[in-house]
Amino acid sequence: MSKSAATKALSRSYAGERVLTFLVGLLALLGGALALVVGAGWLGEFRGRRPLLDPMAVDWLGGHATPARIAAIVLGVLLFVLGLRWALRSVRPEPRPDLDLDTTEGAELVVTAGAIAGAVQADAEQLDGVSRARVRAVGSRTSPALRITLFLHEGTDLKGVWEDLDLRVLTRARESLGVDVLPAAVRLELDTSQAKRVR
């Protein structure tokens, strides 16, 4: 089982967001360090006393006002679009991939993510000690994975539930879907939905 496939089962990947945040933070850190070095006069007293906006740069911008405005507008729109895309990507629902069992033209067979989750959930709820289950199909069409939450009765044999889940439920799911590897992240919880009344 590949590490990336197992990671998909554990949680949604935020690798892209982390990389972009790291790069933005790194640029900000380098910019601040450069400003500190220049302001402290380590690159020369004269350079440290110069205004933030170089007079030569201000004169050049004044002489090329129209191209500078156009470039600033284009840059602003580009940053806005990239930021909006990043925000939408971060808040979009996690995809629930369907699985292509047969891609033969005219005889395509696709199992939906809901059907996969429903079948595994029904099997899991038949296990001894399990009161209810919640299953979600995640990953991609080529490498599906499962995220399973089992709610157990009090006093349930955890080892027995774990073995039954692997030997009966997950093995059956792999055989039915025709896949050799089906990563699954399993979470076990005590079912407290039917709490006893205190007298």
Secondary structure, DSSP 8 states (H G I E B T S, - for coil): --HHHHHHHHS---HHHHHHHHHHHHHHHHHHHHHHHHHTTTT-HHHHHS-SS-HHHHHHHHHTHHHHHHHHHHHHHHHHHHHHHHHHHHHS------EEEE--TT--EEE-HHHHHHHHHHHHTTSTTEEEEEEEEEE-SSSEEEEEEEEE-TT--HHHHHHHIIIIIIHHHHHHHT-S---EEEEEEE--TT-----
